[in-house]
Amino acid sequence: MYGTTSHQNPWILSFAFINTLFIAATSLFINLDSASIWSWLFRISGLIIYFGLVSSLLVLVIKIITHFYKPLLKPLTIAIFSFVQIIVFANLQIHSLYHFHINGMVLNLLFSGALLETIAFSWLMWISIGLIVVLLVFTEWGLASLIQKRSTIKYKRKFWILFWLVLSCISFTGKLSANFFSTAGDCELFGIG
């Protein structure tokens, strides 16, 4: 039928959307200097659009990888989205401690082994890191299982067109407000003034 498209695994899109909202919400607390409502709207819209695009690309990659071997879909989806959540959480922790984000220098220190020589974690810290990772993976698994049970087989094309239209409008509104306040000379939008 023209109006509907049938998917064998429609839960993955809902799973990606919920992960997008969660990642955007946790990333919102990186810099709390600005108190302007327009600043928050701009930041929220930008984070949702950015992580929505990342999640969409991850879903596309997962669908391509699992095209030939379907049983790998759920474990791969949970592993990839858990990894992204862990990276975002680590970035938040690094930024709160050292006031910079994960970058090439940090990755070089991590992969060359110099980071573990420079920064020594106690066994309690390693246990807490392990527990956070395990909790996150189990949360992702539970969320995927719940969504998979509640998902339907048919999705309407109009719903997804409306979804991307709403995200585009949010992005456009954020850019419009940024351009307005930039030309009006009100730099308080970005916490500069």
N, C-alpha and C positions, 0 to 999 in steps of 0.2 A: 504494500500500500504506500502511496506517496507521502502521506503526512507522518508516518511513523517509521522509525528505523529500529531494527531488532539487533540487540547486542547479546552476546552470550554471557558477558560479565559486566553488567551495568553498575555494579557496586563500586568499581574502581574510580569512577568519576566522582561519586559522592564522597568516597574516602579521601580523594585528592582535595576536594573542596573543603572538607572539614579540617584537613591538615593545613591547608592554606590559611584558613581563619585562625587556627591555633598558632601557627608560626608568626603570622602578622601580629597577633595579639601579644605574644611574648617579645617580639622584636620592638614593639611600641615603647618599651620601657628602657631602651638604650640611653636616650638623652631626654631628661625631663626638665630641661632648663626653661623652655618656652611654655608659657601658660595661655597663649592665644588660642581661641577656639578654631580659628582658621588654620593655624599651624597644626593642630591636632587633626583636623579634617584632611589637610594636605598630606600629612604623614600617614594616616590610616588608609587613604585612597592609594597612595603610592605603594605602601607595603602590600595591600591586597592585590593590586595589579601586578606588582613584581613577583610575589610568591605564587600568584595564580598562574602567571606565565611559566615560572619554573616548574610548578606542579603539572601543568599541561604538557610540558616537554618531557617530564619524567614519565607521565602516563603513556605518551607516544613511544618513548624508548622501551618501556616495559611491554607494551603491546607488540612492538616489533620483535623483541627478544623472545617473548612467549608465544609467538604466532605458531611455531611448529611443535612446541611442547607445553600444552595447557596446564598440566599440574604444577608447573613452576610459577604460575601467575601470583597466587596468594603469598607464598613465601618470599618471592622476589619483591613484590610490592611492599610488604611489611619491612623487609630488610632495607630497601632503598629509602623509604620515608622515615624509618627509624634513624638511619644514618644522617639524613638531612636534619632531623630534629636534634640529634646529638651535636652536629656541627653548629647549629644556631644557638643551642644552649651553651656550648663551649665558647662561642664568640661573645655571648652576653657576659659570661663569667670573666673572660679575658678583658673585655672592655670595662667592666666594673672595677677590676683590680688595677689595670695598667693604662687605661684610657686610650687604647688603640685596638683595632680589629685584627682578626687573623689575616696575615699577609704573607708574602713570600719569605720574609725573614723568619717568621715564626715557624712556617712549614719546613724551611731548611734546617732550623734548629731541631725540630721534632724528628725529621726523617734521618738526620745525620747522627742522632744520639746525643748531641751536645745539650739539648734541653734537659734531659734527665740528669746530666752531670751538673748543670747550673742550678736547676730547681729540684730539690729533693722533697718528694711527697712522703708523708708518714704512711704507715700501713693502714691507719684509720681513714686517711684521705683516699687511698686506693680502694678500700672497701666501700666507701660512700660513692665513689665514682662508679664502681661495679654495680652497686645497688640501683643507682639512678639509671644506668644503661639497661639493666634487667627490667626495672619498672617501666621504662619507656617502651621497650620491645613488647612486653606483655600488654601494655595499654594499647599500643598500635594493633596487636593481634586481636584483642578484645573488640576494639572499634571496627576492625575489618570484618570480624565474625558477625557482629551485630548488624552492620550495614549489609553484609552479604545475605543474611537471613531476611532482612526487611526489604530488600530491593526487588523491583519488578523486572520483568523481561523486556518490556517495551518502554522506550522513551520517546517522547514527542520531540520532533525537530524544532518546533516552535519554542519549547522550553529552553533549549540550549542557545538558540538565537537570542531569545530574551535575556538569558543569563549573561552572554557576552556583550549585549547591548547595554545592560545595566552597568557592568564593569567598565565599559568604555565611557559611559556617561560620568561615572565616579571619577575616572582618570581625567576626563576633560574638565570637570568642575574643579578639581584640584589644580590643574594647570592654569585654568582661567583665573582662579583666585590668586594664585602665585603671580601671574602676570599683572593683575590689577594692583595688588599691593606693591609690586616691584615698581610699577610706573607711578603709583601714587606717592611713593617715597616713604611708605610705612614699612620699614625693615623689621618691625617687631614680629612679622610672620615667621621669620626664620630664627628668631631669638638673637639677632645681631644688634638691634637697637637698644 
